[in-house]
Amino acid sequence: MNSSAPLVAVVVLNFNGKKCLLSCLRSLAALHYPHFFTVVVDNNSKDDSFSLAKESFPQHVFIKNTENKGFSGGMNVGMKAAFEAGAQWVWLFNNDATTDSSTLDVLIATATSHPQ
């Protein structure tokens, strides 16, 4: 990890994402950005998406809510954990999305060069 780059947390909100969560996490694992970690927040899914993700990506931070807190409630749980872990930036990410491997590099370069 490059500690001179800002630490970014990618917060992924999951709810019954068996068909998409692993694909999402694979795309995040391919990011080139040197200093990030992933937080997966589960909104009390009834499928086995959360346990499959934990088995497949043990390096991530996993939080399972005991109730469905909705989008904002679930993301707030993840953001709180991210900032408590030292993240300087947070990227909110849906479980049914994927990304290009250079996207986070571009986002952080733009944000740091245009702080306003």
C-alpha positions in Angstrom: 0.0 0.0 0.0 1.2 3.5 -0.8 0.7 5.4 2.4 1.3 8.8 0.7 -2.0 8.4 -1.2 -5.1 9.4 0.7 -6.8 6.4 2.4 -10.1 5.6 0.8 -12.8 3.3 2.0 -15.2 1.9 -0.6 -18.5 1.2 1.2 -20.7 -1.4 -0.5 -24.3 -1.7 0.6 -25.7 -5.2 0.1 -29.3 -6.5 0.3 -30.0 -10.0 -1.1 -27.2 -9.5 -3.6 -26.4 -13.1 -4.4 -26.6 -12.5 -8.2 -24.4 -9.4 -8.1 -22.3 -8.9 -5.0 -19.4 -11.1 -5.9 -19.0 -9.5 -9.3 -19.1 -6.1 -7.6 -16.3 -7.1 -5.2 -14.2 -8.7 -7.9 -14.3 -5.4 -9.8 -13.2 -3.5 -6.7 -10.4 -6.0 -6.1 -9.0 -5.0 -9.5 -8.7 -1.3 -8.7 -5.2 0.1 -9.3 -5.5 2.7 -6.6 -2.8 1.9 -4.0 -4.4 2.8 -0.6 -8.0 1.7 -0.1 -10.1 -0.9 1.8 -13.6 -2.2 1.3 -16.4 -2.2 3.8 -19.4 -4.4 3.0 -22.5 -3.5 4.9 -25.4 -6.0 4.7 -28.9 -4.8 5.4 -30.1 -8.1 6.9 -30.2 -10.1 3.7 -32.2 -13.4 3.6 -30.0 -15.0 0.9 -26.5 -16.2 1.4 -24.8 -13.3 -0.4 -23.2 -12.0 2.8 -21.6 -15.3 3.8 -20.4 -16.0 0.3 -18.7 -12.6 0.1 -17.1 -13.1 3.5 -15.7 -16.5 2.4 -14.5 -15.1 -1.0 -13.0 -11.8 0.2 -11.9 -12.3 3.8 -9.6 -9.2 3.6 -12.6 -6.9 3.6 -14.4 -5.4 6.6 -17.9 -7.0 6.9 -20.8 -5.5 8.9 -24.2 -7.3 9.2 -27.1 -5.2 10.3 -29.8 -7.0 12.3 -32.4 -5.0 10.4 -32.8 -3.4 6.9 -31.8 0.2 7.6 -32.5 1.3 4.1 -30.0 3.0 1.8 -29.0 5.9 4.0 -29.1 4.0 7.2 -26.9 1.2 5.8 -24.5 3.6 4.2 -24.2 5.6 7.4 -23.2 2.4 9.3 -20.5 1.8 6.6 -19.2 5.4 6.6 -19.0 5.5 10.4 -16.8 2.3 10.3 -14.7 3.7 7.5 -13.9 7.0 9.2 -13.2 5.1 12.5 -10.7 3.0 10.6 -8.9 6.1 9.4 -10.4 6.7 5.9 -9.9 10.2 4.5 -12.3 9.7 1.7 -15.3 7.4 1.3 -16.7 6.1 -2.0 -20.3 4.8 -1.7 -20.9 1.8 -4.0 -24.0 -0.3 -4.7 -23.7 -4.1 -4.8 -25.1 -4.3 -8.3 -22.4 -2.0 -9.7 -19.0 -2.7 -11.1 -16.1 -0.3 -12.0 -13.1 0.1 -14.2 -9.8 -0.6 -12.6 -8.7 3.1 -12.9 -11.8 4.8 -11.7 -10.7 5.4 -8.1 -7.3 6.8 -9.3 -9.2 9.3 -11.4 -11.7 10.2 -8.7 -9.0 10.9 -6.1 -6.7 12.8 -8.5 -9.6 15.0 -9.4 -10.8 15.5 -5.8 -7.3 16.3 -4.5 -6.5 18.7 -7.3 -9.8 20.5 -7.0 -10.6 20.5 -3.2 -13.3 23.1 -3.6 
